[in-house]
């Protein structure tokens, strides 16, 4: 994963899909439990896989199967007498005109992507900061994606903008057809509100694009045969000059076709320093970083598991995901630390570095995110999965730090910062606390509450608690539970349990109008588990579940379910689970390993065939997380946990809801299709929902997303609240 780059190949569902749901002592490491690969398909090859034809995403045969399964499932779910009300509530939430308009600070103005009933694919609009802070900002439309789509006869989905520094006038607008990771990019003039005539235009590809200067782009993309990695991402980086054909771009850097990907970017600070980097993603979590010098790119001597995260005051910031003892130094820097290095040293001698500490994790507090204003560093952490935020000020004697006054028991997210001043926006949210936006001044270290999302459901009858479950190896696994204040411990409460458990993604409290309106208000209880594989307790929490150690993650999740039952909060009859992407794999494993523990399972855009995942969509890029079938020990483990391969005839499985999208070019719909087809072969009941657009998400627009959530919660209600 090229951290810090816009379109990384991570299968991270959390930001768009799961977030919408949305110190722990450890025992000594033990070998994970394994499950015998004793099914006929445990050694699946392409020749023995009878559902390989469903991997042909758009074939007539595949799409006929999809249409038939969709029609069968929707006929039942949409006929439920409660469906119309659920759908109306979900659509009202999605299109609410008083939603918080997320601010993006560009060139001293506030920009926002807005979707509603009249702007299905959205408008990119702007206003002044002063106007934004008023109850009714005066917005000016900059780019209408629906109008552009009609003009181009393409359903464009907005994937952001990348603007030239300084000035932020010229931007590359990133356009996705139907939500795919692959995109088209066009140069846009924010001042005139028009695409630049004869400006930079990059056709459809999975690509990384960054500005070197006003007349030069750093581009990695599909340059033709042999220019993409086995993971489906570019590894050849070129400089493209304005006014010249794209095919005349000059190569400046390349990785290898066995890498994940390679790309380049340029960092700037307010003191006119700049640093151009090229990153070769060797594996998902390991990379090599090169700095551009007058003599060409030179490798930076930093750990493979680290990431250049910013430039400020002539200091290069480095985030560590592994311990590091620099050559010639006595000190060892701890994984999870944030370090600084002098830019002059980096450029002069990138092979011999002298870092110093900015932030070091404690036994309970771990780094989550960083961002830079004009003169300050903004940093967020988790302390026992509780959000914290700090302002760091660089000085001659090092750094000074001041904690920002954020509320307790909430999540804290950096929404946006400005490169032209020291303003920043923080997002504050909790399970029962509507999301709020705070405007901060990094110099004065002040926070002012500016906007709060209106309550979308009645939270007065609910309460949030945090418990711990004990996993199979003795590790304590924290989880949040949102439940009615008068909940009876009668084992009859309908409970929805969610987790992600991978790629160092932290799952934290968040306000979800859909969960509140469609689940909590109907008497449901919601649980979010902080299982291993995530980043809630630093890199070690993630690494504990890598590759053949992954059974720990699945044991953690099952332990939370068993703890809920042991506390008599619920019972298997009333316990449902939900997860997407890597969390969809988690759902598949829990379904096949513990079919008697759950009564409802929502499996969203999942990985499920772990013996073929490397050959489907971008699957080869995740070997660093899951392992590879080319390694005998890892293949044996993958065969033992692969849901597609572990489905057995004659087992009474819960009836799942399987959701995917045809245009998911990250994980791909193939996993969901094949898993459902095998269930069909075994005469096991299931619901299936595959929409065409949406990419790796719940839908390409608000209407599609609302429909997805209505179907999801109708399914859960039917299973867990039958009366």
BELURUR-V806043 format. One record per run of one state. SS is the DSSP state (H for helix, E for strand, L for the rest). FROM is the first residue (numbers start at 1). TO is the last residue. If there is no record, write none. Layout:
BEGIN
ss=SS from=FROM to=TO
ss=SS from=FROM to=TO
END
This chain:
BEGIN
ss=L from=1 to=17
ss=H from=18 to=20
ss=L from=21 to=51
ss=H from=52 to=55
ss=L from=56 to=59
ss=H from=60 to=77
ss=L from=78 to=82
ss=H from=83 to=94
ss=L from=95 to=103
ss=E from=104 to=106
ss=L from=107 to=108
ss=E from=109 to=116
ss=L from=117 to=118
ss=E from=119 to=127
ss=L from=128 to=128
ss=H from=129 to=132
ss=L from=133 to=139
ss=E from=140 to=144
ss=H from=145 to=152
ss=L from=153 to=155
ss=E from=156 to=163
ss=L from=164 to=169
ss=E from=170 to=177
ss=L from=178 to=182
ss=E from=183 to=189
ss=L from=190 to=193
ss=E from=194 to=195
ss=L from=196 to=200
ss=E from=201 to=205
ss=L from=206 to=207
ss=E from=208 to=213
ss=L from=214 to=215
ss=E from=216 to=220
ss=L from=221 to=227
ss=E from=228 to=228
ss=L from=229 to=233
ss=E from=234 to=234
ss=L from=235 to=235
ss=E from=236 to=241
ss=L from=242 to=245
ss=H from=246 to=248
ss=L from=249 to=249
ss=E from=250 to=254
ss=L from=255 to=260
ss=E from=261 to=268
ss=L from=269 to=273
ss=E from=274 to=281
ss=L from=282 to=286
ss=E from=287 to=293
ss=L from=294 to=295
ss=E from=296 to=299
ss=L from=300 to=305
ss=E from=306 to=312
ss=L from=313 to=314
ss=E from=315 to=320
ss=L from=321 to=323
ss=E from=324 to=324
ss=L from=325 to=332
ss=E from=333 to=333
ss=L from=334 to=337
ss=E from=338 to=342
ss=H from=343 to=348
ss=L from=349 to=355
ss=E from=356 to=359
ss=L from=360 to=364
ss=E from=365 to=372
ss=L from=373 to=376
ss=E from=377 to=383
ss=L from=384 to=385
ss=E from=386 to=395
ss=L from=396 to=397
ss=E from=398 to=403
ss=L from=404 to=410
ss=E from=411 to=417
ss=L from=418 to=422
ss=E from=423 to=429
ss=L from=430 to=435
ss=E from=436 to=441
ss=L from=442 to=445
ss=E from=446 to=452
ss=L from=453 to=461
ss=E from=462 to=470
ss=L from=471 to=475
ss=E from=476 to=484
ss=L from=485 to=494
ss=E from=495 to=498
ss=L from=499 to=512
ss=H from=513 to=518
ss=L from=519 to=519
ss=H from=520 to=522
ss=L from=523 to=524
ss=E from=525 to=529
ss=L from=530 to=538
ss=H from=539 to=543
ss=L from=544 to=546
ss=H from=547 to=549
ss=L from=550 to=550
ss=H from=551 to=566
ss=L from=567 to=571
ss=H from=572 to=574
ss=E from=575 to=580
ss=L from=581 to=581
ss=H from=582 to=593
ss=L from=594 to=599
ss=E from=600 to=604
ss=L from=605 to=612
ss=H from=613 to=615
ss=L from=616 to=618
ss=H from=619 to=626
ss=L from=627 to=631
ss=H from=632 to=641
ss=L from=642 to=642
ss=H from=643 to=646
ss=L from=647 to=656
ss=E from=657 to=661
ss=L from=662 to=669
ss=H from=670 to=681
ss=L from=682 to=686
ss=E from=687 to=691
ss=L from=692 to=701
ss=H from=702 to=720
ss=L from=721 to=723
END
